[in-house]
């Protein structure tokens, strides 16, 4: 097992990895930018090293600096978390060259899975269902239009090297398709440095369902069941749950086997996620994420598996020692991504200083966060505040616990999407599990969010005042205790 691990990330995911390290008696090393010098994750680590200025390009994306710190601190392995360099094959390759273990798959695997076009070809060969579309990159507009006629509009144009919905364009006609091709190519080149794009059938009212997989170096591969990730804005997830309400035992077995086959087809090792689109009884491979997912906690609580600990053990060469029949489903879990953003302003980020913060707790509630009162949400990074997870015996109990947890959550100083989550959790269509990636638009959720905002104004003022009063009481008591201790010390 490793003695020291460098965590090449920040915020809540850095803390999550460091918690696993602490339980495994592994020394953790943090890297932090100028903007994060007082961040909780930098304080939590056993060692913390300055990496650069706030822009990620000058800090968290600097492969050379990260590896230099790893070498100087004697870190034997690096955990990339998610985002930043987590799916960068060059980073994994440089780790391999230096003899530092990259906690994740090999650089070749990351590269092969990172190209959506190459990945889809591999999946077709492995017998995994793939969304109908052109088999390669778009090189000829007229041929692409002809292909669109064959599979039928609407279609969607995507960046082969992309992710997070960036650059995706839906086309319902020849004219829209031509515009989408040029637009997506430009975005792909600008954001990913790769203008390769492709086209596939756009599915009506699809559900986004993904399977968590674990694989060791000896080829043993299992899945940890599924997560439903259909509540999204701009193709980015906001609410996830496990298991999926649409799942049956037979469908779970079929999709789970497809996920395992997909992982084996690319010689996958470590933790990864195989994503599918599900529509009208059929499912199709979407992509494979070669890293830890943001939503991994809901899988942890319903299976009892510490995924980060498993990642570290696999990277250290340990056997998985887990059979598919050993994986159980224990209740239901929901995750709400709490972001500093305004859902009534197209989910625009809301950076700033948190002046009051109190997180929820109680039975069946977990909060993965890296913030606190006085913490500043930086404009340089993702606006995530925390991941709020509820767990119950069934979906109904998980929903009720999430509602209660959202009621308890107090964040003052920045605008958050908590009202959005409250609106969704009380919406009858969500309660009835009528989910799709178009949920927000189809059921006109934003007017309900506006109603919640109005209803919450008075509660927000009341709770903020109460917390402020509590803070003042604590400060007064602390001052009195310090005065007493000082006086008795002087007397002695």
Order of alpha helices (4+ residues) and beta strands (2+ residues): beta-alpha-beta-alpha-beta-alpha-beta-alpha-beta-alpha-alpha-alpha-beta-beta-alpha-beta-beta-beta-beta-alpha-beta-beta-alpha-alpha-beta-beta-beta-beta-beta-beta-beta-beta-alpha-beta-alpha-alpha-alpha-alpha
